[in-house]
């Protein structure tokens, strides 16, 4: 392939045509090699807002266009007032449509959820019972039995993670550390505390 291109270039062939053909060949090779995922902008799988619709997109674009038109009209007061009215009417329609779509989507979700499970998500939201935090109720004690309630579980946790300081449990190393900690630290760098701080 390289030799063929080289000979075509040296023979004075149309370079633009050769570059264009090479470009098309590369594009074709890429399209056949790499997977291409094309998703429609309006496809439901790619929308993060379940109640959004194509009508709302059109209304938003129209409202934004009317706002820009109104803001750019400066020299003609009568025309500016007319465009202001059009913009505010479109804005109100857009807001009302959003509100209506939200309510419709919620009702649709509620109906489906209630039909499939009466005591499901909708009931829990309405009753304020959506508690996702898990509560520790039992732990295994040293003797192999389980704690019976939250109070006993918390007591076991406190004893395990913050045990009482018992001198009888000290080994030799701990005894040495305890003895050193109880002695005053007198070094050459130590200075007496004074009221003046110097």
N, C-alpha and C positions, 0 to 999 in steps of 0.2 A: 504493500500500500504506500509506504514512504517513498519507494523508488518511483512508483507511478506518479505521485504528486510532484516529486522533484523533477521528473522528465517533463510533465505538463507545464510547470512553472518556467523551466528553461527554454521550452519551445515557444514561449510568448503567448500562452493561452490566456483566456480572460480570468484574471486573478479574482475579481469580485464574484464570478460564477463559482469558482472552485471553493472559495471561502464559504459561500452560501450553502453549497452542497455538503461541505464538511460539517457545517453547523447543523444542518438538517439531519445528517447521519448521526451526529452526537446526540441530538435531541431524541431521535428514534431509539437509539441504544439505551439512553437513560429511562425513557418511558416504558420500554420493554423489560428493563432490569429492576427498577425501583417501584415498589407498590405506591399507587396514588390513591389517597382517600379523599374523595370530594363529598362534602356535606353541604346540604342546602342551608342558607342562613336562616331559613324559616323552619328547619327540621326541629321537632320537639326534643330530640335527644341532646341537642346542643344549646337549648335554652335553659338558663339558670332560674328564670322567673316563670313559674307554671301558668300564670294568668296572662302573660304577654301574648299579643296577637299581631298579625300583619296590619290590621286596621290601626292599632295603636302606633305602630312604626310610621305609618302614613300621616296620622294626626300629629305626631311629634315633629316630623319633618315640616309639615305645613305650618304648625305653630311657630317653630323656630324661624322659618322663612318670613312669616308675617312680623315677627319681632324684629328681625334684622331690617326689614323694609321700613317699619315704623321708626326705628332708631336712626336710620340713615336719612330720613326725610327731615330737613331742617329749614329750608327756605320758604316753604308753603305751609302756613299754619293750618289752613282748612284741610289740606290733604293729609297733614300730619295727624290731625284729630281724627279723620276718617280711618286712617291706617291703625291708629291707636285703638279705636273701637273694634276694628276687625281682629286685631291681635288679642285683645282681652276676651272677645267672644270665643275665639278659637282656643284660647288658654282654658277658659271655663269648660268648654266642650271636652277638651282633652282630659282635664282633671276629673270630670264627671264620668267619662268613659273608663278611666283607670279604676275609679271607685266601684263602678258597676262590674267590671271584669274581676276585681278582687273578690267581691261578694259572690259572684257566680262561681268562681273557682273554689271558694271556701265551701259553698253549699254542695257543690259536686263532690268535693273531698269528703265532706261530712256524710253525705248520703252513701257513698261507697264504703267508707269506714264503718258506719253504723250497720249497714246491711251485712257486711262480712263478720263483724264482731261488735256486739252492742256495748261491751265493757272494754273496748279498745282505746285507741289514742284519744278520740274525741271526748269520751267519758272522763279519762284521766286528766285531760287539759281543763275541762269544765269543773271538775271536782278538786283541782289543784293537787293531784296525786302523782304528778310526773316527777318522781324522785329517782334520779339516776345514780345517786351515791350509794355505794354498798356499805353495809354496817357489819362490823365484826361481832359475831354473837358467841362463838365458841373457840377455845384454844385447847390444845392438848397439854395437860399438866405433866409433871415429872413422873407421877405414878401411872401414867397411861390413860387416866380418865379425862373427860372433857369438862370444861367450865359450864355451869348451868345457866348463868345469866350475864348481862352486860357488866354488872358491878364486879362479879368474880373474875371476868375476863380482864377488866381494867386493873384489878388488884394484881393479877398474875403478871400482866405487862409491866406494872410498876416494880414489882419484886424482881423481875427478870432483867429489865433494862436500866433500872435505877435502884440497885439493892442497897440495904442499910449498911452503914460503915461499922463493921463488927471487928474489933481487934482480935478476937479469938480465931477468925478465919485467915489472919495474916500468915504468909510464909516468911522465910528468912529475908528475902529481898524486900518484901513489903514492910517488915519490921525496921530494916535499915532506913528505908525512905521515910517512914513515919518519924523515926528518931531524928533524922537530919532536918526534917521540916519543922520540928519543935525547937531546934536550937536557933538562937539568934545568929544572923549572918553578919559577922564582924570581919570586914575586909578593909584594906588601906584606903580604898576609894569611898567608903561610906562616910557620909557627913551627917552631923546631927541636924534635926529639924529645928528651925528658929522661926520666930514671928516675922522677921524681916525677909526670910527666904534666901539669905546669902550665907 
